[in-house]
């Protein structure tokens, strides 16, 4: 397995990583993605580690936290062999503060993820979407405190626009706060918007990039042929609409997805279904 630096950080990550959006299958949308249980997840981790793939990505909203719980069980007894990334921002409850990137929500979200994962630290923690209601100074100040406390080691952002990322990087530099080392977003041969702003920004600013769904939501797997309608499962538009319905009230502006990933130096990484 080839390992590369994640952005400008000193962290080495494998070229491939495994996303766990299919773990759990809780809820209508995630049930369509998959329903991997602990036994199957443990076997997947075994196969990955045998191949030198030690990086696993999840999120607190994947199957209402079940994805984190299953991943935690699958890596039990070998936490020191793996890297874990997870995410927060999207809605996790019915309360007014159960969403967004406020200090209040992030502190609670980190503690909940640590508990579900069965670990004392998260290697890479992503803001899953942009929260336009919370000042970046508050977001990055909270993340900086969590880094200093040793609960998270590195921070990243996901599904931001170019100006969102640049504003966050400028805020970190201005106030001496922890800096995003990675960006996670959608990029494939059928979805190349990433090339316009985010790719050159990542290269210029030294951000590692984890790309989800390089197979275009399954369209590039070879299972779908010209003139053939897609069968079963959550389509890209349907999945995107479902996520937007659950997140737009937090003033986040993007959708999300988890699959396998690939990391490239200082700015490129692939994730496939």
N, C-alpha and C positions, 0 to 999 in steps of 0.2 A: 504494500500500500504506500502510495506517495503522500507525504505530509507537507503542508505549506503554512506559512505564517498567516494568521487571520488579521488582515489589514496591517496597521502599523504596530499592533501588539506583538508581544513575544510569544503568544500562544500558538502552538503548532496544531493544526487540525488535519484530518485525513481529507483526501480529494473527494471522497464519498461520505455521506452521513445518512442515517435512517430517520425519516419522519414518522410520527406515530399517530397521525390523524385517523388511522383505521383502528386504533386500539379502543375497545369499549363498545362502540356502536350504540351509544345512548342518545335517544332523540331521533326524530324522523330524518333529519339531514345526515347526521353522522352514521346512522344505520345503513344508509345507502353507500357510504364510503367503505364500510367494513365493520366487523365485529370480532376482532382479534382478542382472544382471552389470554390469561396469564400463561398458560402452558404453551400456546403458540408464540406469544411474545418472547418467552424465555428461549424457545428454540431459535427464533429470529436473532436474538442477541447473541446466542452461541455461534451461529453461522457468521454474523458480522465480526465478532471478536476473532474468530478463527482466520478471517480474511484481513485482519488489521483495521477494520472499521470500528472505531470506538466512540463515535460522535452520534448522539441521539437527540432529536428535536421534538418538543411537544408544546402544549399551551394549556392554560387553565380552563379555556372554554371547550377544548376538544372533549366531546362526550361528557360535558358537565363535570370535568375533573377526573373522570374515570381513566382517561388516557395516561395522566400523570400517575395515578395509583397503580395501574398495570405495569407501566414502565418501571416504577419503583420496586415492584415485586420481581420483575424480570431481571433486574440488575442487583438484587439483594445478595450481599456477600462479596460483591466485586465492584463496589462503588469506586475504588481507587483505580480501576482499569478503564473507566469511561469518562467521557465529557457529556454534560447535559445542558441543553438550552431549553428554556421555556419562555412563556410570554404572558403579558397582562395588558389590559386596557378595555377589552370588550366586556359586555354585560355578563355578570356572574350571579346576580340575584335580583330581587325586586326592590331593594332599597335605593334611595337617591344617590348614595355613594358607592353602590356596587358596580360601578363602571367608571371609565375615564382613567386619567393618569395623575390624579391628585395625590399628595403625600399620604393622605388618609387611606385611599384605596390601595396604593402601591405597597405600603407597609403591611396591610392586611393580606394582600394578594401574595406577597413573597412568603409570609409565614404559612399561609394555606398551602402553597405549592411545596414548600419544604416538608410540610407534614405529609402530604400525599405522596411525594417522591421518596420519603423515608431517608432524607439526607440533611446535612447541616449547612450545605452551600449549593448554589447554582453556578455553574461555570460561565454561562452566557445568558443574560436576561434581556429579552426584547420588549420594547413597547410595540404592541401588536398593531396599533393604528395611531393616527395623530389625534390628540385631544385639543381642540381649538379653544376650549373653555378654561384650561389650566395654563398659567404662564410657564414658559419653558424653564424659567429660573426655579420654580417649584418642583417641576418634574425632575430636572437634573440634580437639584439639591437633594431631593429624596433619594434618588439613585446613588448619588455620591455618598450619602450617609450609610446606605446599605452596603456599598462597596467597602467603606471604612470599617464597618461592623463585621466584615468577612462573610456576609450572607450571600452576596453575589460577587463574582470576580471580575467579569467584563459585562459591558452593556451594549445593546444594539437597538435598532429601530426597524420597523417593518411596515410596508404599505404606506410610507410617507411620500409626499411629492418632493421634488428637488429643493424647493425653497424651505419646506419644513425641515429637511435634513440640514441644510446650510444654516438656518437660524439656530438649530440646536447646537451645531458645532461651534458657531460664533459665541453662543451663550456659555458653553463650557470653557472656551478660551478666555473669555472676558472675566469670568468669575473663578477660574482655576478649579473647575469641577470635572468629575469623571467624564470621559469623552466616548461617544459611540465608536466602537471599533468595527462594527459590521452592520450591513443593511440586508434585510430579507424581503424579496419581492418577486413578483411574477415576471417570467421571461421565457419565451419559447419562439420557435419559428413561426407560429401563428399569432403571437402576441409580443411585438417588439417595441412597445412604447418605452421600455427601459432604456433603449439606446439613445433617446433624445436628450434627456437631462441626467438621469441617475447614473448611467454608466460613466460618462465623462466626469461627473462629480466624484464618484467613487474612486476613479483613477487619480484625479487631482488631489483629493483629500485623504487618500490612503485608507479607504473603507474596504474591508473584505465584504463580499456579497454572497449571500446564500439565496439561490433562486429556487422558488417552488414551482412545481409543475412544468418542467421543460418539455414534457410530452403533450403540452397543450390540453390539459384536462382529459387526457386519454385519446385525443384526436390523432396523435402521431404514433400510437402504439402499433399500428398496422391492423388493428382489429376493425377499424372503420374504413371502408373503401368508398371511392367516388360513386355517388349516386345511391349510397346505402345509408338509411336512417340509423342514427345512434340508438342503441338499445339500453334498457334499464339504467339505474344509477342516477346520480345527481348530475345534471348537465351543468356546464359552466355558467350560463345565464341564470339558471334556477338556483344554483348554489350561491352565486353572487348576490342575487336578490334576497335570498334568505338571510345572508349575513348582514347586508345593508339594513334590512328591516330591524335587526336586533342591535345595530350599532349606531345608526345615524343620530339617535337622540343624544349620544355622548359627544357629538360633533367630531367623531372620527369619520374619515372619508373613504375608507378602502375596505376591500374584502380580504378573506384569508383562506389559507389552504395548507395542508401539511402532507409531504411526501418525502421521498428520498432526496438528498441534496448532494451537491458537489461544490467544493470550495476551490477558488482560484486566487492567485496572489493579488493582494492589494486591490481587489475589486471584482472578482467573478466567482460564481459558485452555482451549481446546478442541483435541482431537486426534481425527481421524477416520481410518477405515481407508483 
